[in-house]
Amino acid sequence: MYAIVKTGGKQYQVAVGDRLRVEKLSGNVGDPVELDQVLLLADEETVFVGRPVLDTAKVTATIAEQGKRKKILVFKKKRRKGYRRMQGHRQHFTTLLINDISA
């Protein structure tokens, strides 16, 4: 069984036991999280598609990690003008461990 869930403006395919890295969610490590925007739910023989979401379906997960991604560098330059700017950015993320998918 798997589901398509929406969180942080993105869609992810998840199954029980998966580890999923999503945009930052509030909470501490070990806290339960309920993802209720389930767009699709499928098992071996049936597929349920929401319009746009399934009202009764939900995915429960546990926060496994809170952290920051690797630093990316943003560099701006205008030629022949002496204009140079360098800036770094580290995006926050949350790793979820999928525990249960219920319809």
N, C-alpha and C positions, 0 to 999 in steps of 0.2 A: 504494500500500500504506500502511495506517495501523495503529496499535496503540493499545490502551487500557492505560496503565500506572498503577501505584499507587505513590506516594511521598509521604512526609510526611502520611499519613492522608487523602490526596485522590487522585482519579482524573483523569487527563489523557488526551486524545486527541492523539497525536503522529504526525507523518509525517517522512520524511527531509528535512532542511533547515530544520525548524521551530526557533524560539527559544522556550524554555519557562522561565517564572519559577516556581520551586518553593521550598518551605521550605528553610532553610539545610542544605547538605550540606558535609561536611568536604572539604578539598582546596584547591588553589591554581588560579589561572587557567591554563588549558591542560592541566590534568590530565584523563585519561579517566575516565569514570564508566560503570558498567554497571548498568542498571535491569533486574532479573531478575523482578520481579513483574508479568508481562504477563498481563492478564486476558482480552484479546481481540486477535486478529490477523486482519486482513482485507485482501484484495486485490480485483481486479476481479471474480473469479468465485467465490471461496471465502471462508468465514468460519470461523475456529477459535475456539471459546469454551472457556476453562479452567474447571475446577471445583475450587477457585476460581481457580487460576493455571495457565498453560501451563508445563510443566516445561522444555521444550527451547527455548522462545522467549526472546530477550533483546533489549534495546535498548541500543545504545552511544551515548554522548554525550560532549561535551567541555565543561568548565566555561568559560563565556565571561565571566562576571562574578560577583563577590561584592560584596554591598552591603547597604544599609539602605533601607527604604521611607520614604515621607514620614511626618513625625511626626503622630500623632493625639493629641488631648487628651482626657483622662478627667477629668470634672468631677463632683464629688459635692457635694450641698448638702442640708441639712435646714432647712426653712423655720422661721422665728422662733426658731432656736436658736443662730445665729451660727456654724454648722458649715459650712465650705467647704474643699474640698480639690481642688487641680488637680495632675494628673500627666500627663506626656507619655510616649509609647511609640513606638519605631521598631523594626519587625520586620526581622530579618535575612532575606535571600533569596539564592538562587543562580540565575543564568541559565544554562541548558543549551542547547547547540547539538546537535541530533539528527543523528548521523552515519550510523547504520545500524540497520536492523530485520532481525533474522534469526530463522528459525523453528527 
